[in-house]
């Protein structure tokens, strides 16, 4: 114990090694803090304009396509824009429920665009009958939004509840099994739970896959 006390008393900050810390601010500004003993110097690190972000952008394509039913697929806009992926899954119809996302192969696939804002106060129920009618056409339908996380899963859940008679929990489970990162926003969840009891739709359409 006495040896430790003597070592602490004889400690000098000048014996500390130089230490540098690189800090990236949310604005993308990067600074370097350098400690030497008890003093610190701060300098700004230059970065190319196109990489000056406060985060690391993910530039990889999300080509994961989930199979909810043999004729019903779930994905992101990346999968809808990749011809090889569409061919691989034998897609014939594409339901685009994103906002501002183009249909890039209009001569090769049958498209339907239903622009839905990913906001909790968006009334999803008004779009379900139209989407159900398109999904139940003969063929393999890919439903996509931007990231395939909120709108497209919510539309498919609405379809499964309205047209297949599934409960919300069963429909959500089926969708998440197909695409695990599915997470409709809270407003979509609430309105979909009410929708199945108050506004059952398209019963005359729901024969595909039976």
C-alpha positions as CSV (number, residue, x, y, z in Angstrom):
1,X,0.0,0.0,0.0
2,X,2.9,2.4,0.9
3,X,4.5,1.6,-2.4
4,X,1.3,2.5,-4.3
5,X,1.0,5.7,-2.3
6,X,4.7,6.7,-3.2
7,X,4.0,5.9,-6.8
8,X,1.0,8.1,-6.9
9,X,2.8,11.0,-5.2
10,X,5.7,10.8,-7.7
11,X,3.4,10.6,-10.7
12,X,3.9,13.4,-13.2
13,X,1.5,14.3,-16.1
14,X,4.6,14.9,-18.2
15,X,5.0,11.1,-18.3
16,X,1.7,10.6,-20.0
17,X,1.8,9.6,-23.6
18,X,0.3,11.8,-26.3
19,X,-3.3,10.9,-27.1
20,X,-5.4,11.9,-30.1
21,X,-9.2,11.7,-30.3
22,X,-11.0,12.3,-33.6
23,X,-14.5,13.7,-33.2
24,X,-17.1,13.8,-35.9
25,X,-20.0,16.2,-35.3
26,X,-23.5,15.6,-36.6
27,X,-23.0,18.5,-39.0
28,X,-20.1,16.5,-40.6
29,X,-17.4,18.7,-39.1
30,X,-14.4,16.7,-37.9
31,X,-11.9,17.8,-35.2
32,X,-8.9,16.2,-33.6
33,X,-8.3,16.7,-29.9
34,X,-4.7,16.1,-28.9
35,X,-3.7,15.6,-25.2
36,X,-0.1,16.0,-24.0
37,X,0.3,16.1,-20.3
38,X,-2.2,18.6,-18.9
39,X,-2.6,20.6,-22.2
40,X,-4.9,20.0,-25.1
41,X,-4.8,21.3,-28.6
42,X,-7.8,21.2,-31.0
43,X,-7.6,21.4,-34.8
44,X,-10.1,20.9,-37.5
45,X,-9.6,18.0,-39.9
46,X,-10.4,18.7,-43.5
47,X,-12.7,16.2,-45.3
48,X,-13.9,16.0,-48.9
49,X,-17.3,17.7,-49.3
50,X,-19.0,14.6,-50.5
51,X,-18.0,12.6,-47.4
52,X,-18.6,15.3,-44.8
53,X,-21.4,13.5,-43.0
54,X,-22.2,13.0,-39.4
55,X,-22.8,9.3,-40.1
56,X,-21.6,6.6,-42.3
57,X,-24.0,6.3,-45.3
58,X,-25.1,2.8,-46.3
59,X,-24.7,2.6,-50.0
60,X,-25.4,-1.2,-50.3
61,X,-28.5,-2.3,-52.1
62,X,-31.3,-3.9,-50.1
63,X,-32.3,-6.8,-52.4
64,X,-33.8,-9.0,-49.7
65,X,-37.3,-10.1,-50.8
66,X,-39.6,-11.8,-48.4
67,X,-42.2,-14.3,-49.5
68,X,-45.4,-13.7,-47.6
69,X,-47.5,-16.0,-50.0
70,X,-46.3,-17.8,-53.1
71,X,-47.8,-14.9,-55.1
72,X,-47.1,-12.1,-52.6
73,X,-43.6,-10.7,-52.1
74,X,-42.4,-7.8,-49.9
75,X,-39.3,-5.7,-50.5
76,X,-37.8,-2.2,-50.8
77,X,-37.4,0.1,-53.7
78,X,-34.0,-1.4,-54.4
79,X,-35.4,-4.8,-55.1
80,X,-38.1,-3.2,-57.4
81,X,-35.3,-1.5,-59.3
82,X,-33.1,-4.5,-59.8
83,X,-34.1,-6.5,-62.8
84,X,-32.2,-9.6,-61.8
85,X,-34.0,-9.8,-58.5
86,X,-37.4,-9.4,-60.1
87,X,-36.5,-12.1,-62.6
88,X,-35.2,-14.4,-59.8
89,X,-38.5,-14.2,-58.0
90,X,-40.7,-14.4,-61.1
91,X,-42.4,-11.1,-60.4
92,X,-45.1,-10.1,-62.9
93,X,-46.8,-7.3,-61.0
94,X,-45.4,-4.5,-58.8
95,X,-47.4,-2.5,-56.3
96,X,-45.5,0.7,-55.5
97,X,-46.8,2.3,-52.3
98,X,-43.8,4.7,-51.9
99,X,-43.9,8.4,-52.4
100,X,-41.9,9.8,-55.3
101,X,-40.3,6.5,-56.4
102,X,-40.4,5.8,-60.1
103,X,-41.5,2.6,-61.8
104,X,-38.4,1.8,-63.8
105,X,-39.6,-1.1,-66.0
106,X,-43.0,0.0,-67.2
107,X,-42.8,-2.1,-70.4
108,X,-41.8,-5.3,-68.6
109,X,-44.1,-5.4,-65.6
110,X,-47.6,-4.5,-64.6
111,X,-47.5,-1.6,-62.2
112,X,-49.8,0.1,-59.8
113,X,-48.7,3.2,-57.8
114,X,-50.5,4.1,-54.6
115,X,-48.5,7.0,-53.1
116,X,-48.7,6.7,-49.3
117,X,-47.0,9.0,-46.9
118,X,-45.2,7.2,-44.0
119,X,-46.9,9.3,-41.3
120,X,-48.9,8.1,-38.3
121,X,-51.9,10.3,-39.3
122,X,-52.1,8.9,-42.8
123,X,-55.4,7.0,-43.3
124,X,-54.2,3.7,-44.6
125,X,-57.7,2.2,-44.7
126,X,-58.7,4.3,-47.8
127,X,-55.9,2.5,-49.8
128,X,-56.5,-1.1,-48.7
129,X,-59.4,-2.0,-51.1
130,X,-57.4,-0.7,-54.1
131,X,-54.3,-2.5,-53.1
132,X,-56.2,-5.7,-52.4
133,X,-57.7,-5.6,-55.9
134,X,-54.3,-5.4,-57.5
135,X,-52.7,-8.0,-55.3
136,X,-55.4,-10.6,-56.1
137,X,-54.7,-10.4,-59.9
138,X,-53.2,-13.5,-61.4
139,X,-49.4,-13.3,-61.1
140,X,-46.6,-12.8,-58.6
141,X,-46.9,-9.4,-56.9
142,X,-44.0,-7.5,-55.3
143,X,-45.2,-4.8,-52.8
144,X,-42.6,-2.2,-52.0
145,X,-42.2,1.2,-50.5
146,X,-38.9,3.0,-50.0
147,X,-37.2,0.8,-47.4
148,X,-39.8,-2.0,-47.2
149,X,-40.1,-1.4,-43.4
150,X,-43.4,0.5,-42.8
151,X,-45.8,1.2,-45.7
152,X,-45.4,-2.0,-47.7
153,X,-45.6,-4.3,-44.7
154,X,-48.7,-2.3,-43.4
155,X,-50.4,-2.7,-46.8
156,X,-49.7,-6.5,-46.8
157,X,-51.0,-6.8,-43.2
158,X,-54.2,-5.0,-44.3
159,X,-54.5,-7.4,-47.2
160,X,-54.0,-10.5,-45.1
161,X,-56.6,-9.3,-42.5
162,X,-59.2,-8.1,-45.0
163,X,-58.8,-10.7,-47.7
164,X,-57.4,-13.8,-45.9
165,X,-59.2,-13.2,-42.6
166,X,-56.1,-13.2,-40.4
167,X,-55.9,-11.5,-37.1
168,X,-53.6,-8.5,-36.8
169,X,-51.1,-10.5,-34.7
170,X,-51.1,-13.4,-37.2
171,X,-50.7,-11.1,-40.2
172,X,-47.9,-9.2,-38.5
173,X,-46.1,-12.5,-37.6
174,X,-46.4,-13.7,-41.2
175,X,-45.0,-10.5,-42.6
176,X,-42.1,-10.4,-40.1
177,X,-41.2,-14.0,-40.8
178,X,-40.9,-13.0,-44.5
179,X,-39.1,-9.7,-43.8
180,X,-37.8,-9.5,-40.2
181,X,-37.2,-5.7,-40.2
182,X,-40.8,-4.9,-40.9
183,X,-42.1,-2.3,-38.5
184,X,-45.2,-0.3,-39.6
185,X,-45.4,3.1,-37.9
186,X,-47.7,3.3,-34.8
187,X,-50.5,5.0,-36.7
188,X,-50.6,2.3,-39.3
189,X,-50.7,-0.3,-36.6
190,X,-53.6,1.3,-34.8
191,X,-55.7,2.0,-37.9
192,X,-55.1,-1.5,-39.3
193,X,-56.3,-3.1,-36.0
194,X,-59.5,-1.1,-36.2
195,X,-59.9,-1.6,-40.0
196,X,-60.4,-5.3,-39.9
197,X,-63.4,-5.0,-37.6
198,X,-65.0,-1.8,-39.0
199,X,-64.1,-2.0,-42.7
200,X,-63.7,-5.5,-44.1
201,X,-63.0,-5.1,-47.8
202,X,-62.7,-6.9,-51.1
203,X,-64.2,-10.3,-50.0
204,X,-65.2,-11.0,-53.6
205,X,-61.5,-10.6,-54.7
206,X,-60.0,-13.0,-52.2
207,X,-59.8,-16.3,-54.0
208,X,-56.2,-16.3,-55.2
209,X,-54.0,-18.9,-53.5
210,X,-56.9,-20.9,-52.1
